[in-house]
């Protein structure tokens, strides 16, 4: 489906690109037709100008004029094709308009001769026209009017700017808004004015359209919604797949959590059940030592079971927006000293050693003592769980004062020499149900809630927690909390 969506997007993009190219070609073709038509109309105006001059001259020579005596006369000088010059003068009274056949024949020959000279007249017009100033031949107002008319005829009713330049690019004149940028130069349209002029007298008409991009975009904008909807579908599909994989991973972690919880509960329940059965034995009841031992086992396993239940109940805190805390000012140094003293026996049980260095001069913090104790206890418990088998466990708990936002802060550092964690695990250890892989070790049990609980509670208490770790070197947790000013 992802490939299908991407293919659909690709097809739409290619279609839009081809349509834009087609509209560009159509626009360019329409502009070129318009510019050619403008050039043609200017040439027609040029020809009309010279023909009118020539006709005026011919009328003065050929058509009869009224003399002072009231007669109508025709005076004309002309040369025959054989090279003979004639000076012809004809006079006639208005009341006798009859013209002899010889006269009519002569005039007919005159017109035929003038018609034969038509090609020479046109060549003369072409040669003489390039000598006129270009401003007279292509008046700016006429050029603007012709451009507007021809562009409208080709369906291009959008603003334009134009200029007339010579063959070296110098401006003869230009419209008020003609100031093309580098981007406009790529869409500049050029048309030669009077292409029959000599090359050294060539002039060019330059036209560009400031709103061309908008014009092209308007013609393909109907495709934009389709592209956007397809893109939204693709993003939605990708997000759905990501969420599905996350949900799958979460389900797997929850299954591991249930399996671990079942195992953790099964052991103390079995022990308590066995001890209860032994109490039914009369021999055990008669032995105070055995009875005391069984009582101790039941009490220890009950505490263990209660502790596991409390850890499971901690999970409910993650479903709340805000945890319910009983905040009070406590001496963190004193509380940490009590926790490490209690935990010392467990560390020494595994041949380890715990060292406490309480260097924080200001150690009064406003926290929930129970949750703060659980946070420190969870970090110490993890250090014992993930110890290395080849070296004795070394645990160090240090407190100190550091500078932070808002002034001095209290910091506690718990470091060990355990198995450590990989860099990719450091980003996930505070996620709910996440447990770091311990390789071939199967004796480490847990629910994947301890560090998630620690992270949440430190945040609820207004502090932050960081972790540093290296494989087979050890791990260091750093908790920073605001100090209560006395």
Secondary structure, 3 states (H helix, E strand, C coil): CHHHHHHHHHHHHHHHHHHHHHHHHHHHHHHHHHHHHHHHHHHHHHHHHHHHHHHHHHHHHHCCEECCCCCEEEEEEEECCCCCEEEEEEEECCCCCCCCHHHHHHHHHHHHHHHHCHHHHHHHHHHHHCCCCHHHHCCHHHHHHHHHHHHHHCCCCCCCEEEEEECCCCEEEECCCCCCCHHHHCCCEEEEECCCCCHHHCEEEEEECCCHHHHHHHHHHHHHHHHHHHHHHHHHHHHHHHHHHHHHHHHHHHHHHHHHHHHHHHHHHHHHHHHHHHHCCHHHHCCHHHHHHHHHHHHHHHHHHHHHHHHHHHHHHHHCCCCCCCCEEEEHHHHHHHHHHHHHHHHHHCCCEEEEEECCCCCEEEECHHHHHHHHHHHHHHHHHCCCCCCCCEEEEEEEEEEECCEEEEEEEEEECCCCCCHHHHCCCCCCCCCCCCCCCCCCCCCCCHHHHHHHHHHHCCCEEEEEEECCCEEEEEEEEECCCC
